[in-house]
Amino acid sequence: MLKWAIIFFLISLVAGFFGFTGISEATAGIAKFLFVVFIVLTVLVIVLGLAGISAL
């Protein structure tokens, strides 16, 4: 998930550099969403791991 967030962030940077602001904003939004999902899932797995509950 983090890999995809980084990929969309890089696409956003390249699109912004070349002046495609609409594409840049869209991919930045996707990157932000994926990063938030990654953080939530990471925290959830850490909490479940500390509680001794198997996530699988």
C-alpha positions in Angstrom: 0.0 0.0 0.0 2.8 2.4 0.9 4.5 1.5 -2.5 1.4 2.6 -4.4 1.1 5.9 -2.3 4.7 6.7 -3.2 4.1 5.9 -6.9 1.1 8.2 -7.1 3.1 10.9 -5.2 5.8 10.7 -7.8 3.3 10.8 -10.7 1.8 13.9 -9.0 5.2 15.5 -8.8 6.0 14.8 -12.5 2.6 16.0 -13.7 2.9 19.2 -11.6 6.4 19.8 -13.1 5.0 19.6 -16.6 2.0 21.8 -15.8 -0.8 19.2 -15.7 -2.3 20.6 -12.5 -5.6 18.6 -12.7 -3.8 15.3 -13.0 -1.3 16.4 -10.3 -4.1 17.2 -7.8 -6.0 14.0 -8.5 -2.9 11.8 -8.0 -1.9 13.7 -4.9 -5.4 13.0 -3.5 -5.1 9.3 -4.2 -1.6 9.3 -2.7 -2.9 11.0 0.5 -5.8 8.5 0.7 -3.6 5.5 0.3 -1.1 6.8 2.9 -3.9 7.3 5.4 -5.2 3.8 4.8 -1.6 2.5 5.2 -1.2 4.3 8.5 -4.5 3.0 9.9 -3.8 -0.6 8.9 -0.3 -0.3 10.4 -1.6 1.0 13.7 -4.3 -1.7 13.7 -1.8 -4.5 13.2 0.5 -3.1 15.9 -2.3 -2.8 18.4 -3.5 -6.3 17.6 0.0 -7.6 17.8 0.6 -6.0 21.3 -2.8 -7.4 22.4 -1.7 -10.9 21.3 -4.5 -11.3 18.8 -3.7 -12.8 15.5 -4.8 -10.5 12.6 -5.1 -13.5 10.3 
